[in-house]
Every structure is written in structure tokens, then in C-alpha cells.
């Protein structure tokens, strides 16, 4: 709801009432436009921040996947070193058995 003035004087003629109606509609439209512009700016700023954060998360995820792949390879090599020579891997019996030269630990 909106008003024109303080209510102590009101438009009496049809022309005056139409001018008052036009001013009320223009006032509501102006306030709505300012509010919509502010909301749009806020949404755009949050979307930019989310996009930047998503890129960082994507890069970090790729780095972690590469690290996991390297660790899996190291674990496979360690399992091959620790398994007695010629004994197949029970988890993957089709995998070829690699006989690694055992070294004695340094003291």
C-alpha cells in the first residue's frame, strides 16, 4: 500500500487522482527496480565466488587423484617386495608375479 503526501490534503478531481495514481505506481516501480538491481548484483557476486571456489576444488581433486594413483603404485611395489618369491597375489591371481631382489636392511 502506498500514499501520496501526509493525508491532510487529498486529490479531489479525476485528473488529480490520476496524477496521484501515476506517482504511486512510479514510486513502487522505482523502489522495485532498485531492489531488483541490488538483488541481482548480490546473486552475481555470490555466483562468481562459487565459481572461483569450484575451480580450486577441481584442481585440488585432480592433485589428490594423482597422489592416490602414485600411492597405489608404491603399495603394489611394496607388496611385490614383501611377498615371498613366486607366490601369486591372492587379491589378483591373474597379475604376473614379479620376483624382486631382496635387499637386507641397513643397521
C-alpha positions in Angstrom: 0.0 0.0 0.0 1.2 3.5 -0.8 0.1 7.0 -0.2 0.7 10.5 -1.7 1.5 13.1 0.9 0.5 13.0 4.6 -3.2 12.6 4.0 -4.0 16.1 5.2 -4.8 17.1 1.6 -6.1 14.7 -1.0 -6.6 15.0 -4.7 -10.3 15.7 -5.4 -10.5 15.9 -9.2 -10.2 13.0 -11.5 -7.1 14.5 -13.1 -5.5 14.9 -9.6 -6.4 11.3 -8.7 -4.8 10.1 -11.9 -1.6 12.1 -11.2 -1.6 10.6 -7.7 -2.1 7.1 -9.0 0.7 7.6 -11.6 3.1 8.9 -8.9 2.3 5.9 -6.6 2.9 3.4 -9.4 6.1 5.2 -10.4 7.3 5.2 -6.8 6.6 1.5 -6.3 8.3 0.7 -9.7 11.3 2.7 -8.8 11.7 1.0 -5.4 11.2 -2.4 -7.1 13.8 -1.6 -9.7 16.4 -0.6 -7.1 15.7 -3.6 -5.0 15.9 -6.0 -8.1 19.2 -4.4 -9.2 20.7 -4.9 -5.7 19.5 -8.5 -5.5 20.9 -9.2 -9.0 24.3 -7.7 -8.0 24.4 -9.9 -4.9 23.5 -13.1 -6.7 26.1 -12.3 -9.4 28.8 -11.7 -6.7 28.0 -15.0 -4.9 28.0 -16.9 -8.2 31.5 -15.5 -9.1 32.8 -16.5 -5.7 31.3 -20.0 -6.0 32.8 -20.4 -9.5 36.2 -19.5 -8.2 35.9 -21.9 -5.3 34.8 -24.7 -7.6 37.9 -24.2 -9.8 40.1 -24.5 -6.7 38.2 -27.7 -5.5 38.6 -29.2 -9.0 42.3 -28.5 -9.1 42.7 -30.0 -5.6 40.7 -33.1 -6.5 42.9 -33.7 -9.6 46.0 -33.3 -7.5 44.7 -35.8 -4.9 43.7 -38.3 -7.5 47.3 -38.1 -8.9 48.7 -38.6 -5.4 46.4 -41.6 -4.8 47.5 -43.2 -8.1 51.1 -42.8 -7.1 50.5 -44.2 -3.7 48.7 -47.2 -5.2 51.7 -47.8 -7.4 54.0 -47.7 -4.4 51.8 -50.1 -2.4 51.9 -52.5 -5.3 55.7 -52.3 -5.4 55.9 -52.8 -1.7 53.5 -55.8 -1.8 55.7 -57.3 -4.5 58.8 -56.8 -2.4 57.3 -58.3 0.7 55.6 -61.3 -0.9 57.7 -64.5 -1.0 59.2 -65.1 -4.4 56.9 -66.9 -6.9 53.7 -66.6 -4.7 50.8 -65.1 -6.6 48.8 -62.2 -5.1 45.6 -63.7 -3.6 43.7 -60.5 -4.4 44.7 -60.6 -8.1 45.8 -64.1 -9.1 46.0 -63.2 -12.8 48.6 -60.5 -12.1 52.1 -61.6 -13.1 54.4 -62.4 -10.2 57.5 -60.2 -10.1 60.4 -61.6 -8.4 62.3 -58.8 -6.8 65.8 -59.0 -5.5 65.7 -58.8 -1.7 68.0 -56.4 0.0 69.0 -56.6 3.6 68.1 -53.6 5.7 70.9 -51.3 6.8 71.6 -51.2 10.5 
